[in-house]
């Protein structure tokens, strides 16, 4: 049951999920030589996607913005690393 006047929606979870995936992507991007490029690329792209959704739909925009920045940075780092040595 929800309380009367509750403004929670599934869109409020985009921010925390985006931030969590952004942190995972950043941590795995540091160890890309050991883990491989799949995890940081997938987590980074998902963090950027959820961050974009969160920025467009949520009222609090700090967490989605951080998730978008961390996910995008780790995705681009691994992508350019792969393109450099490919």
RAMOMO-V258971 format. One record per backbone hydrogen bond with DSSP energy under -0.5 kcal/mol. CO is the residue of the C=O (numbers start at 1). NH is the residue of the N-H. E is the energy in kcal/mol with one decimal. If there is no record, write none. Layout:
co=<CO:CO>
nh=<NH:NH>
e=<E:E>
This chain:
co=<3:9:10:11:12:13:14:15:16:17:18:19:20:21:22:23:24:25:26:27:29:31:31:32:36:37:38:39:40:41:42:43:44:45:46:47:48:49:50:51:52:53:54:59:61:62:63:64:65:66:67:68:69:70:71:72:73:74:75:76:77:78:79:80:81:82>
nh=<6:12:13:14:16:17:18:19:20:21:22:23:24:25:26:27:28:29:30:31:32:34:35:36:40:41:42:43:44:45:46:47:48:49:50:51:52:53:54:55:56:57:58:61:65:66:67:68:69:70:71:72:73:74:75:76:77:78:79:80:81:82:83:84:85:86>
e=<-1.7:-1.7:-1.5:-1.1:-0.5:-1.9:-2.2:-2.5:-2.5:-2.6:-2.1:-2.3:-2.3:-2.5:-2.2:-2.6:-2.4:-1.7:-1.2:-0.9:-1.1:-1.0:-2.9:-1.3:-0.6:-1.7:-2.5:-2.8:-2.1:-2.1:-2.3:-2.4:-2.2:-2.1:-2.9:-2.2:-2.1:-2.3:-2.6:-2.2:-1.5:-1.7:-2.2:-0.6:-1.4:-2.2:-2.6:-2.5:-2.2:-2.8:-2.6:-2.3:-2.3:-2.3:-2.3:-2.5:-2.3:-2.3:-2.6:-2.7:-2.0:-2.5:-2.2:-1.8:-1.6:-0.6>
